[in-house]
Amino acid sequence: MFSRLGTLTVACKRGLMDIKLGFGTVPKAQYVFVSREGDACWYSLSEEGKQVPIYEKALTGLITGIECNKSVETQYGLTYKTDLAILAPTPCIWAFGKLIVFFQEFTAVA
């Protein structure tokens, strides 16, 4: 639904979300990973590759894409990940591996 020129309003569970349309800088997606330590559920990586905790308990948005079995070289060697693109006020890419319960449930349904 268009609410005003250059903005698309999308209904989601928590209400309405405005998405700016037209020319402008391309928003850089924030990669989000599941945290396995500390008191944060999620983390992102800084420019230096250090974990930056995200203390929010939920990630909400619209799923806009999925890339399965993407090969990624990590410090531990070659592994396969799935990227889930999520449209939110800050675009996110949730990157997770095959050991994550969500991935196991998702692939069982799909």
C-alpha positions in Angstrom: 0.0 0.0 0.0 1.4 3.4 -0.9 1.0 6.0 1.8 2.9 8.9 0.3 5.1 9.6 -2.6 8.3 7.6 -2.4 7.3 5.4 0.5 5.8 2.0 0.6 3.9 1.1 3.7 3.9 -2.7 4.5 1.7 -4.2 7.2 3.5 -6.6 9.6 2.6 -8.2 12.9 3.9 -5.2 14.9 2.1 -2.6 12.8 3.1 -0.7 9.7 6.6 -0.3 8.4 7.6 2.4 5.9 10.0 1.5 3.1 11.7 4.4 1.2 11.5 4.0 -2.5 13.4 5.7 -5.3 16.9 6.9 -5.7 19.3 6.9 -2.8 22.1 4.9 -1.2 21.7 1.2 -1.2 21.2 0.1 2.4 24.0 -2.2 3.5 22.5 -5.4 4.9 23.6 -6.3 8.4 24.7 -9.9 8.8 23.2 -11.5 11.9 24.3 -14.7 13.6 22.9 -16.8 16.4 24.8 -16.3 19.6 26.1 -19.3 21.5 27.6 -17.5 24.5 26.9 -14.6 26.8 23.5 -13.0 27.4 22.7 -12.0 23.8 20.6 -14.1 21.4 22.2 -12.6 18.3 25.4 -10.9 17.2 26.8 -9.1 14.2 30.4 -8.7 13.2 32.4 -5.4 13.4 34.7 -4.3 10.6 37.5 -6.0 12.5 35.6 -9.3 12.6 34.8 -9.1 16.3 31.4 -10.1 17.6 29.0 -7.3 18.5 26.1 -8.5 20.7 22.5 -7.7 19.8 20.4 -7.8 22.9 17.0 -7.8 21.2 15.1 -11.1 21.8 13.4 -11.2 18.4 14.1 -10.4 14.8 11.0 -9.3 12.9 10.5 -8.4 9.3 9.6 -9.8 5.9 11.6 -12.7 4.4 12.6 -11.5 0.9 15.0 -14.2 -0.1 16.8 -17.4 0.8 20.1 -18.8 -0.4 20.7 -22.4 0.7 23.9 -24.4 0.9 26.2 -21.5 0.2 29.8 -22.5 0.7 31.7 -20.2 3.0 35.4 -20.2 4.1 35.7 -19.7 7.8 38.6 -19.8 10.2 37.6 -23.4 10.8 37.6 -24.3 7.1 35.0 -24.7 4.4 31.4 -24.9 5.6 27.9 -24.6 4.2 25.5 -21.9 5.3 22.0 -20.7 4.5 21.3 -16.9 4.2 17.8 -15.7 5.0 17.3 -12.1 3.7 14.9 -10.1 6.0 13.4 -6.8 5.1 13.3 -4.7 8.3 14.1 -1.0 9.1 17.7 -2.1 8.8 17.9 -4.9 6.2 19.3 -8.1 7.7 20.8 -11.3 6.5 20.5 -14.1 9.0 23.3 -16.5 8.3 23.1 -19.9 9.9 24.5 -23.4 9.5 23.1 -26.9 9.5 23.5 -27.3 13.2 21.0 -24.6 14.1 17.6 -26.1 15.1 15.7 -23.5 12.9 17.6 -24.8 9.8 16.8 -28.4 10.7 13.1 -27.6 11.1 13.0 -25.4 8.1 14.5 -28.0 5.8 12.2 -30.7 7.2 9.1 -28.7 6.2 10.5 -27.4 2.9 
